[in-house]
């Protein structure tokens, strides 16, 4: 395997997320199924934030930053699905670029010990991104259905 394969996987994850959530529009930005849950825009922003978080954690000497209050504060400001999608595009582009530019030696270096993937190879973030993103695109397809929309199949 080579780093470009993992970069391609990241691009696929991004494509599937965008396709799954394409039924949602800017007008849906503030929809949340119940009080206390993320809105559509915040869900997308959370995915973008997490892509950046995984990437940073994989290459930061001390590993993952577990101060999630920063994320909470950032997400509370997100009100536009369009803006959240711009953030998402930027985050996935950067992740694919960084992963694709590494050597296999770098990607197989072990993450620092800790509660998040401690001791796993750096490239483990690719499958973690896939799992995390799948979870949120699934949630957003439920949001779309609650709004009376039919989300498309992600893989077609």
ZALOKOL-945938 format. One record per residue (C-alpha): x, y, z; residue number from 1. Coordinates in Angstrom, 1 decimal. Layout:
residues N
KEMI      xx      yy      zz  num
KEMI       X       Y       Z  NUM
...
END
This chain:
residues 156
KEMI      xx      yy      zz  num
KEMI     0.0     0.0     0.0    1
KEMI     1.0     3.6    -0.5    2
KEMI    -0.2     6.8     1.0    3
KEMI    -2.2     7.8    -2.1    4
KEMI    -4.5     4.8    -1.4    5
KEMI    -5.3     6.2     2.0    6
KEMI    -5.8     9.7     0.6    7
KEMI    -8.2     8.2    -2.0    8
KEMI   -10.1     6.5     0.9    9
KEMI   -10.5     9.9     2.6   10
KEMI   -11.8    11.4    -0.7   11
KEMI   -14.3     8.5    -0.9   12
KEMI   -15.5     9.1     2.7   13
KEMI   -16.0    12.7     1.8   14
KEMI   -17.9    11.9    -1.4   15
KEMI   -20.2     9.4     0.4   16
KEMI   -21.0    12.0     3.1   17
KEMI   -21.8    14.7     0.6   18
KEMI   -24.0    12.4    -1.5   19
KEMI   -25.8    11.1     1.6   20
KEMI   -26.6    14.6     2.8   21
KEMI   -27.2    16.3    -0.5   22
KEMI   -31.0    16.4     0.0   23
KEMI   -30.4    18.9     2.8   24
KEMI   -30.4    22.5     1.8   25
KEMI   -29.5    25.9     3.4   26
KEMI   -33.1    26.2     4.5   27
KEMI   -32.6    23.1     6.7   28
KEMI   -29.6    24.6     8.5   29
KEMI   -31.4    25.1    11.8   30
KEMI   -33.4    21.9    11.9   31
KEMI   -32.8    19.6    14.9   32
KEMI   -35.1    16.7    15.7   33
KEMI   -35.4    17.5    19.4   34
KEMI   -34.1    20.3    21.6   35
KEMI   -30.6    19.8    22.8   36
KEMI   -29.3    18.0    19.7   37
KEMI   -27.2    19.5    16.9   38
KEMI   -28.8    21.2    14.1   39
KEMI   -28.2    20.1    10.5   40
KEMI   -25.5    22.8    10.1   41
KEMI   -23.9    21.8    13.4   42
KEMI   -23.8    18.1    12.5   43
KEMI   -21.9    18.9     9.3   44
KEMI   -19.6    21.3    11.2   45
KEMI   -19.0    18.7    13.8   46
KEMI   -17.8    16.3    11.1   47
KEMI   -15.5    19.0     9.7   48
KEMI   -14.1    19.7    13.1   49
KEMI   -13.5    16.0    13.8   50
KEMI   -11.7    15.5    10.5   51
KEMI    -9.3    18.3    11.6   52
KEMI    -9.1    16.9    15.1   53
KEMI    -8.1    13.4    13.9   54
KEMI    -5.5    14.9    11.5   55
KEMI    -4.0    17.1    14.2   56
KEMI    -4.0    14.3    16.8   57
KEMI    -2.3    11.9    14.5   58
KEMI     0.7    14.3    13.9   59
KEMI     0.8    16.2    17.2   60
KEMI     3.6    14.8    19.5   61
KEMI     1.3    14.8    22.5   62
KEMI    -1.6    13.2    20.5   63
KEMI    -5.2    14.2    20.6   64
KEMI    -6.5    17.4    22.3   65
KEMI    -9.3    16.3    24.6   66
KEMI   -10.5    19.8    25.4   67
KEMI   -13.9    19.4    23.8   68
KEMI   -15.2    22.7    25.2   69
KEMI   -13.4    24.4    22.3   70
KEMI   -15.4    22.3    19.8   71
KEMI   -18.7    23.0    21.7   72
KEMI   -18.0    26.7    21.5   73
KEMI   -17.2    26.6    17.8   74
KEMI   -20.3    24.5    17.0   75
KEMI   -22.6    26.8    18.9   76
KEMI   -21.7    29.6    16.4   77
KEMI   -22.6    27.5    13.3   78
KEMI   -25.9    28.5    11.8   79
KEMI   -25.4    28.0     8.0   80
KEMI   -25.2    24.6     6.3   81
KEMI   -23.4    26.3     3.4   82
KEMI   -20.7    27.6     5.7   83
KEMI   -20.4    24.2     7.4   84
KEMI   -20.0    22.5     4.0   85
KEMI   -17.2    24.9     3.1   86
KEMI   -15.5    24.0     6.4   87
KEMI   -16.1    20.3     5.6   88
KEMI   -14.6    20.7     2.1   89
KEMI   -11.5    22.4     3.5   90
KEMI   -11.1    19.8     6.2   91
KEMI   -11.3    16.8     3.9   92
KEMI    -9.1    18.4     1.3   93
KEMI    -6.4    19.0     3.9   94
KEMI    -6.7    15.5     5.3   95
KEMI    -6.3    13.8     1.9   96
KEMI    -3.4    16.1     1.1   97
KEMI    -1.6    15.5     4.3   98
KEMI    -2.1    11.8     4.3   99
KEMI    -1.2    11.5     0.7  100
KEMI     2.0    13.4     1.2  101
KEMI     3.3    11.2     3.9  102
KEMI     5.6     8.2     3.6  103
KEMI     4.4     4.7     4.7  104
KEMI     7.0     4.9     7.4  105
KEMI     5.4     8.1     8.8  106
KEMI     1.9     6.7     8.5  107
KEMI     2.9     3.5    10.4  108
KEMI     4.5     5.5    13.3  109
KEMI     2.6     4.8    16.5  110
KEMI     0.4     7.4    18.1  111
KEMI     1.3     8.4    21.7  112
KEMI    -0.3     6.4    24.5  113
KEMI    -3.6     7.8    25.6  114
KEMI    -7.3     7.3    25.6  115
KEMI    -7.7     7.9    21.8  116
KEMI    -6.2     5.2    19.7  117
KEMI    -3.1     5.1    21.9  118
KEMI    -0.3     3.1    20.3  119
KEMI    -2.2     2.6    17.0  120
KEMI    -0.4     3.6    13.8  121
KEMI    -1.2     7.0    12.5  122
KEMI    -3.0     5.6     9.5  123
KEMI    -5.7     4.3    11.9  124
KEMI    -7.3     7.7    11.7  125
KEMI    -8.5     6.8     8.2  126
KEMI   -10.8     4.0     9.4  127
KEMI   -11.7     6.2    12.4  128
KEMI   -12.8     9.0    10.0  129
KEMI   -14.8     6.5     8.0  130
KEMI   -16.7     5.2    11.1  131
KEMI   -17.3     8.6    12.6  132
KEMI   -18.4    10.1     9.3  133
KEMI   -20.7     7.2     8.6  134
KEMI   -22.4     7.7    12.0  135
KEMI   -23.1    11.3    11.2  136
KEMI   -24.2    10.9     7.6  137
KEMI   -26.6     8.2     9.0  138
KEMI   -28.0    10.7    11.5  139
KEMI   -28.3    13.3     8.8  140
KEMI   -30.2    11.0     6.6  141
KEMI   -32.7    10.6     9.4  142
KEMI   -32.9    14.4     9.7  143
KEMI   -33.6    14.5     6.0  144
KEMI   -36.4    12.0     6.3  145
KEMI   -37.9    13.9     9.2  146
KEMI   -38.0    16.9     6.9  147
KEMI   -39.9    14.9     4.3  148
KEMI   -36.9    14.4     2.0  149
KEMI   -35.4    11.2     0.5  150
KEMI   -31.6    11.0     0.9  151
KEMI   -29.8     9.4    -2.0  152
KEMI   -27.8     6.2    -1.7  153
KEMI   -24.2     7.2    -0.8  154
KEMI   -22.4     4.7    -2.9  155
KEMI   -24.0     5.2    -6.3  156
END
